[in-house]
Amino acid sequence: MLVPGALRATRSLRRAVASCSFDLRMDSAFESVIAGCAAAPRPGQDGTWITPDMLEAYVALHALGFAHSVETWRGSELVGGVYGVSLGGAFFGESMFTRAGDASKLALAGLVSQLDAWGFDLLDCQVRTEHVMRLGAQDWPRERFLAALATSVRRPTRRGAWHFDRDPLTPWRKNGDVP
């Protein structure tokens, strides 16, 4: 679990922001982000869980305003992104991909920054990786997760196309700290 206000500004994240040559957008290429995630290499795995049926289901959730993406762009080229599902004050990160150094890290940081600005309670990373743990994710006992989830899903769900309220990397550009 990653609490949006608790993203840790690692040295590599601060360097990535300082040298950022990417643009971050939300919900501008949702289906392409899923396709990028499905095509991402997975060492030690035989393939992806993102089957054509799953892709179709997520595209339908996106059309209904529940599934969202954050994309990292270099000019007109999509070079990374993350997508997931929003319910109440909870966001469930499904997958992310990168085709350029730091592209997925910046997409995740942008997502967390915006979720924090909107007052979201939690981002369920779903899979424990060293990457998300370094950024401040924590393992939660099942009871804690279920209690937080029960509270979060009672909140109104932010539906429709998402857009950044401000430059999501501004907090780091000003003082090197995470929002």
N, C-alpha and C positions, 0 to 999 in steps of 0.2 A: 504494500500500500504506500502511496505517496500522498501526503497531505499537501495541497497546492501551495500553501504559504511556507512550506518547509523544504523547498528545493535547495539543495546545497550547491553553492557556487564553487565547483572544483576549479583547480588551476587550469585544467584543459578546457572547461566550459568558458572561463573568463578569456582565455586565449582565442577560442573559437569566435566569441562575440567581438573581441577587439579586431580580429582580422576578417570579419564576416564580409563576404562578397555575395551573399545570397539575399533574396527577398523571401519573406514568409507570407503565406496567404492561407485563408481558411475556406474550405468547401468550394474551391475553384476547380478541382480536378479529382473529385472523390473516387470515381471508378478507376482512374489511372493510379491512384495511390494503392488501392487494393491490388490491382494488377502488379504493381511494383513489389508489393509485399509477397504476393504469390510466387513471383519469379526470383525472389532473393535467394541466394545460396544459403543452405543450412547444413553446415558441416556436421556429420554424424547422423543426419536424418535422410530418409528416403524420398522426401518430397514435402509437400505443403498440405495443411489442413484446409486451405482456401480453395475448395473445389468450385467448379462452375456454379453449382447450386448454392453454395455459401456466398459466392460473389453476388449472385442474383438476389439473395435474401438481404444482404447488406445494402445493395443499391436501392432495394425497396424501402428499407429502414431510413436511408438517406432521403429518399423522395418524401417520406412521411415526416421528416424533420428530426429524427432521433439519432441518426448516425452522422458523424462529422469527420472531417480530415483537416490536418494542417500540412501544408506542402512547402517544401523548400525549393526555390527556383534559382537557377543561374541564367539570367536573361529569359529566354523562352523555353528553357529546358528544365523539366522536372527532375531534380537530382536527389530527392529524399522526401520522406513524409511519415506520418503516423495517422492512424484512424481508430475510431472506437464509437461507442454508443453512450449517449447521455440519458440518464433517468433521474429526475429530481436534482439533487445536489451531488450526484455521483457520476463520474465518467469512467467507463470501462475500456481501457486501452486494449485493442485487439492485436495490432501488429504494426511494425514499422520497418522501413527499408532505407538504404542509402546507396547512392551511386557516386558520391563525392565525400571526401573526408569531412566529418562533423555535420553533415546535412541532416541526419536523423536526430542527432543530439540537439541541434538548434530547433528543429521542429518540435521536439518534446519540450524543450525549455519555453518556446513560444506558447505551446498549449498550456503548460502549467501556469505561466504568467497570466494568461487570459482567464483560466479557470479561477485563479486566485482573485483577480479583479472582479469577477462575477460572484464571488463568495461560495464557490463549490466546496464541499466538505472533503472529498477524497477522489483520488485517481487510482483505480484498481489496475495495477500493472500486470496482474494475472500470472506472469512468469517471473520468478526470481532470477535476475541476472546480476553479475558484478557491475554492469553498466548502471542499472537503475539503483542498485544499492549505494554506489558511490555518489549518486545524485541525491541521496537522502531517503530512498524508499526503506520501508521497514517491514519485517514479517509480523503480522498480527495474528494472535490466536483467533480461531474460528468464532468464538463467542463475541470478541470485541468487534470483528468484522460484521457479524450479523446485527449487532446492536447499532453500529454506525450506519449500516445499510438501511435498517428499518427507519431510522430518523431521516436519512438523506432522501429516500424515495418518496417520502410524504411531501417534500417541497415541490413547487411547480417545476416542470421540465421546460428548459429553454429550447424551444423547437424552431424549425425553419433554418434558413441559411445562416451560418455564423460568419462574423467578420471581426477582425481585431478592432478593439476600441481605440487603440493607440499602437505605436510601434512596440511589439512585444519584447524587444531587446533593450528598450530605453532604460529600464532600471539598471542594467549592467553597464550601459554606456556612460551613465552619469557618475556612478560611484563604485562600480565593480561588485555590487551586492545584488543578491537575488531579491525580487519583490517579496 
